[in-house]
Amino acid sequence: MRDQNWTHMMRIRSGCSLVMKGIEFDGHYPGTPGTVWAVRTDDPVIGNYHLVVEDCVFRNFNQHGFRAAGDTHADSIIFRNSVFDNIPQHAVYFWETRQRPKTDMLEITNCTFFNIGRSIVNFPETDGSTHGDAYISHITTYQTGNSGEGWPLIDLKKFQSFSFKNSIVTYAETDTLFFY
């Protein structure tokens, strides 16, 4: 299901929890301009939200696989056993607007990222507050950062802790692997 402007397929509403398992999201549909994001949050989300994504595929989107808007607060954002393929900007993007998005816990485990134009995860500088913990493990990346714009592979600023382990990074066309 897409919105009428082809911007997204699913939206997290205020104060909700969203659990997705075993879904393939393909942003390409013949004869259309394509879909911008698979999943996005409201702007702003009133109240905290949770997102759990397991065994899903995100491919062929015009910008990002997941986009959290500014003025949002996630208790937890979890991606497990999922694939991100052919996304020209960021696979997981936290959009900065008037106020920065915030999360208490980010986990990306057993995921594959193929042909991502910018970063696999981009969480811009916050407005001075810190985030919780970020865990990234057992991921595989291939042809990431291929937009030629110099984005880091993983951009997580102001997190209290960051763990990156047991992962394979190949053909990352970026000069910086991490911003932490």
FENRAFEN-V793774 format. One record per residue. RES is the residue in three letters. PHI is phi in whole degrees, 0 to 359 (999 if undefined). PSI is psi in radians with two decimals (none if undefined). D_FIRST is the distance of its C-alpha to the first C-alpha in Angstrom with 2 decimals. Layout:
BEGIN
RES;PHI;PSI;D_FIRST  RES;PHI;PSI;D_FIRST
END
This chain:
BEGIN
MET;999;2.20;0.00  ARG;248;2.74;3.79  ASP;283;2.94;6.85  GLN;293;-0.32;9.41  ASN;260;0.13;11.55  TRP;61;0.55;9.60  THR;271;-0.57;10.92  HIS;205;2.85;8.50  MET;260;-0.64;5.38  MET;225;2.59;7.22  ARG;229;2.35;10.34  ILE;271;2.08;13.59  ARG;273;2.99;15.37  SER;304;2.27;19.15  GLY;66;0.41;21.16  CYS;257;2.88;18.46  SER;242;2.43;18.39  LEU;232;2.17;15.42  VAL;240;2.16;16.24  MET;237;2.28;14.17  LYS;224;2.29;16.04  GLY;66;0.63;15.80  ILE;246;2.40;12.27  GLU;254;2.16;12.13  PHE;253;2.11;9.99  ASP;238;2.02;11.09  GLY;282;-0.17;10.87  HIS;270;2.26;12.89  TYR;221;2.08;11.95  PRO;307;2.38;15.26  GLY;83;0.15;16.32  THR;235;2.91;14.09  PRO;286;-0.09;15.27  GLY;89;2.94;12.86  THR;257;2.46;10.79  VAL;283;-0.87;13.20  TRP;226;2.67;12.15  ALA;282;-0.91;10.02  VAL;228;2.41;11.00  ARG;218;2.88;13.19  THR;261;2.81;15.41  ASP;297;2.83;16.35  ASP;230;1.80;19.52  PRO;270;2.87;21.62  VAL;268;2.16;20.74  ILE;270;2.02;23.46  GLY;92;2.72;24.67  ASN;286;2.77;24.13  TYR;226;2.84;21.08  HIS;236;2.49;20.79  LEU;227;2.20;18.37  VAL;233;2.14;18.96  VAL;236;2.11;17.30  GLU;227;2.38;19.05  ASP;56;0.74;18.95  CYS;246;2.81;15.76  VAL;235;2.31;15.50  PHE;238;2.04;14.31  ARG;215;2.65;15.31  ASN;62;0.80;15.58  PHE;260;2.66;14.36  ASN;287;-0.42;16.44  GLN;227;-1.25;17.75  HIS;226;2.75;16.94  GLY;283;-0.89;15.13  PHE;233;2.41;15.49  ARG;225;2.07;16.86  ALA;263;2.25;18.76  ALA;282;2.86;19.99  GLY;296;2.92;23.64  ASP;63;0.52;25.04  THR;238;2.71;23.19  HIS;223;2.06;24.91  ALA;257;2.28;23.61  ASP;291;-0.71;25.91  SER;205;2.50;24.52  ILE;230;2.08;22.03  ILE;230;2.21;22.22  PHE;239;2.12;20.98  ARG;228;2.44;22.62  ASN;51;0.75;22.79  SER;237;2.82;19.89  VAL;238;2.36;19.83  PHE;240;2.14;19.05  ASP;220;2.31;19.74  ASN;59;1.07;20.19  ILE;238;2.03;19.27  PRO;287;-0.31;21.70  GLN;246;-2.00;22.18  HIS;257;2.43;21.90  ALA;293;-0.86;19.99  VAL;236;2.05;20.18  TYR;229;2.31;21.07  PHE;250;1.86;22.44  TRP;281;2.26;22.61  GLU;266;2.25;25.92  THR;229;-2.33;26.30  ARG;302;-0.81;28.86  GLN;237;2.54;28.83  ARG;280;2.56;27.92  PRO;292;2.77;25.37  LYS;221;2.55;27.21  THR;218;2.55;26.77  ASP;272;-0.48;29.28  MET;206;2.25;28.25  LEU;237;2.24;26.31  GLU;228;2.27;26.32  ILE;229;1.96;25.24  THR;227;2.39;26.72  ASN;54;0.74;26.75  CYS;248;2.70;24.13  THR;241;2.36;24.41  PHE;236;2.05;23.87  PHE;232;2.26;24.41  ASN;57;1.03;24.74  ILE;257;2.18;23.79  GLY;292;-0.64;25.24  ARG;242;-1.89;26.40  SER;256;2.70;26.41  ILE;285;-0.57;24.74  VAL;215;2.30;24.79  ASN;229;2.04;25.89  PHE;234;1.72;26.93  PRO;295;2.90;29.09  GLU;309;2.40;32.37  THR;271;3.12;32.15  ASP;276;0.51;34.19  GLY;109;-0.37;36.96  SER;277;2.80;35.47  THR;255;2.79;34.91  HIS;261;3.07;32.04  GLY;281;-2.24;32.47  ASP;251;2.58;32.50  ALA;236;2.25;30.59  TYR;236;2.13;30.77  ILE;230;2.09;29.79  SER;211;2.67;31.17  HIS;54;0.81;30.98  ILE;254;2.75;28.65  THR;233;2.26;29.08  THR;238;2.49;28.53  TYR;216;2.21;29.24  GLN;56;1.06;29.35  THR;250;2.69;28.20  GLY;70;0.51;29.34  ASN;269;0.27;29.70  SER;280;-0.23;28.93  GLY;80;0.19;32.68  GLU;261;-0.04;32.26  GLY;78;0.43;33.92  TRP;289;2.53;31.24  PRO;289;2.70;32.24  LEU;299;-0.79;30.42  ILE;230;2.16;29.91  ASP;237;1.66;30.34  LEU;235;1.76;30.84  LYS;258;2.49;33.23  LYS;69;0.48;34.93  PHE;274;2.53;33.91  GLN;295;-0.67;36.68  SER;212;2.69;36.50  PHE;217;2.19;34.80  SER;238;2.21;35.15  PHE;228;2.06;34.30  LYS;208;2.83;35.66  ASN;49;0.91;35.69  SER;230;2.81;33.41  ILE;240;2.18;33.69  VAL;239;2.02;33.27  THR;230;2.51;33.96  TYR;51;0.81;33.94  ALA;274;1.92;32.91  GLU;271;1.06;33.85  THR;219;2.67;34.55  ASP;269;-0.10;37.86  THR;227;2.17;36.66  LEU;277;-0.68;35.02  PHE;225;2.55;34.75  PHE;236;1.98;34.95  TYR;222;none;35.77
END
